Amino acid sequence: MTPAPDSTAATSSPGLVVEAVSHAFGPEPVLTEVSFALPAGKVGCLIGPSGCGKSTLLAMIGGLSRPDQGRIVHAFVRPAFAFQDPCLLPWRDARQNIAFGLKALPMGRTERDARAERLLGIVGLSEDDGDKFPHELSGGMRQRVALARALAIDPDLVLLDEPFSALDVGLRRQMQALVQRLIDARGLTTVLVTHDLAEAVRMADRIVVLSPRPARVAALHDIAVPHAARDDGFVHAEVGRLLADPATARALAVEPEASR
Ligand SMILES: Nc1ncnc2c1ncn2[C@@H]1O[C@H](COP(=O)(O)OP(=O)(O)OP(=O)(O)O)[C@@H](O)[C@H]1O
């Protein structure tokens, strides 16, 4: 990751630029000249077939690894991750899990506890839930704790790797709406990895469609309609419109909508 010239001013940041990123694990190429940009404060979705390299690219955006070639430029300084597996510490209760990442910050115990308490409420958990250990929480509640833990560090970049895919449909919709509200309220630049085109249409400002491995950018789609106006009818119609694009349909291994 190459810091952009002004690495302190996330709010005036030009956003995220992925520039001709190529990567291989051993002899096997995973990413081939992947390029796209995402303006600050927007939600980008990476979508593509299983194993094409979405998580690899997300990890690079978060600074966890470096591409063999190309570069990733942004001025964000506090990236936060949330994954399909909430990865909670089983020996700590929900409140302590939320506060865990704050220990690395110069922040006293009282402030850490207050922030964790506030976040419990923000993600829709009760004070009693805060006392529970991960095995005492439902899958949806564990995902809420993971989300609160990600937000606790006051991130300027949120990286979500299929955080809803283990949840049933109703819960997934609830969590999508919650995440959308939280990132909208904070104007957080977000990159979401998903397999679900409807989820991408519901949440993204820009959809980056990746081809099968080694991933290239097969198509880019911008969705200008405000998130709050994306009802089921809109999502259904938009998914159809995107799948009518042969490059998108080919990458996602579905028949183009028009020829069905
Ligand atoms: N550290 C690693 N070492 C070797 N190969 C790896 C490593 N990480 C990922 N891979 C391989 O790179 C390819 C891309 O993996 P990645 O997890 O990025 O794909 P993905 O698109 O996120 O997949 P999925 O949608 O199934 O989660 C896969 O074939 C994977 O096995």
The ligand as an SDF file (V2000), in Angstrom:
LIG
                    3D

 31 33  0  0  0  0  0  0  0  0999 V2000
   -2.0590  -17.3090    1.4380 N   0  0  0  0  0  0  0  0  0  0  0  0
   -2.3630  -18.0360    0.3620 C   0  0  0  0  0  0  0  0  0  0  0  0
   -1.5010  -18.9100   -0.1520 N   0  0  0  0  0  0  0  0  0  0  0  0
   -1.7730  -19.6230   -1.2740 C   0  0  0  0  0  0  0  0  0  0  0  0
   -2.9310  -19.5070   -1.9610 N   0  0  0  0  0  0  0  0  0  0  0  0
   -3.8300  -18.6440   -1.4800 C   0  0  0  0  0  0  0  0  0  0  0  0
   -3.6030  -17.8600   -0.3110 C   0  0  0  0  0  0  0  0  0  0  0  0
   -4.7020  -17.0750   -0.0870 N   0  0  0  0  0  0  0  0  0  0  0  0
   -5.5560  -17.3700   -1.0780 C   0  0  0  0  0  0  0  0  0  0  0  0
   -5.0480  -18.3080   -1.9090 N   0  0  0  0  0  0  0  0  0  0  0  0
   -5.6920  -18.8300   -3.1180 C   0  0  0  0  0  0  0  0  0  0  0  0
   -5.9570  -17.7120   -3.9470 O   0  0  0  0  0  0  0  0  0  0  0  0
   -7.2160  -17.8640   -4.5860 C   0  0  0  0  0  0  0  0  0  0  0  0
   -8.0800  -16.6740   -4.2590 C   0  0  0  0  0  0  0  0  0  0  0  0
   -8.4660  -16.7460   -2.8840 O   0  0  0  0  0  0  0  0  0  0  0  0
   -9.4510  -15.6830   -2.2520 P   0  0  0  0  0  0  0  0  0  0  0  0
   -9.7750  -16.1500   -0.8810 O   0  0  0  0  0  0  0  0  0  0  0  0
   -8.8780  -14.3350   -2.4070 O   0  0  0  0  0  0  0  0  0  0  0  0
  -10.7190  -15.8320   -3.2090 O   0  0  0  0  0  0  0  0  0  0  0  0
  -12.2070  -15.3170   -3.0010 P   0  0  0  0  0  0  0  0  0  0  0  0
  -12.6390  -14.7780   -4.3070 O   0  0  0  0  0  0  0  0  0  0  0  0
  -12.2970  -14.4290   -1.8230 O   0  0  0  0  0  0  0  0  0  0  0  0
  -12.9420  -16.7140   -2.7020 O   0  0  0  0  0  0  0  0  0  0  0  0
  -14.3420  -16.9920   -1.9460 P   0  0  0  0  0  0  0  0  0  0  0  0
  -15.3800  -16.2070   -2.6560 O   0  0  0  0  0  0  0  0  0  0  0  0
  -14.5230  -18.4760   -2.1350 O   0  0  0  0  0  0  0  0  0  0  0  0
  -14.1620  -16.6030   -0.5110 O   0  0  0  0  0  0  0  0  0  0  0  0
   -7.7810  -19.2040   -4.1080 C   0  0  0  0  0  0  0  0  0  0  0  0
   -7.4890  -20.1730   -5.0830 O   0  0  0  0  0  0  0  0  0  0  0  0
   -7.0340  -19.4710   -2.8400 C   0  0  0  0  0  0  0  0  0  0  0  0
   -6.9010  -20.8590   -2.6070 O   0  0  0  0  0  0  0  0  0  0  0  0
  1  2  1  0
  2  3  1  0
  2  7  2  0
  3  4  2  0
  4  5  1  0
  5  6  2  0
  6  7  1  0
  6 10  1  0
  7  8  1  0
  8  9  2  0
  9 10  1  0
 10 11  1  0
 11 12  1  0
 11 30  1  0
 12 13  1  0
 13 14  1  0
 13 28  1  0
 14 15  1  0
 15 16  1  0
 16 17  2  0
 16 18  1  0
 16 19  1  0
 19 20  1  0
 20 21  2  0
 20 22  1  0
 20 23  1  0
 23 24  1  0
 24 25  2  0
 24 26  1  0
 24 27  1  0
 28 29  1  0
 28 30  1  0
 30 31  1  0
M  END
$$$$
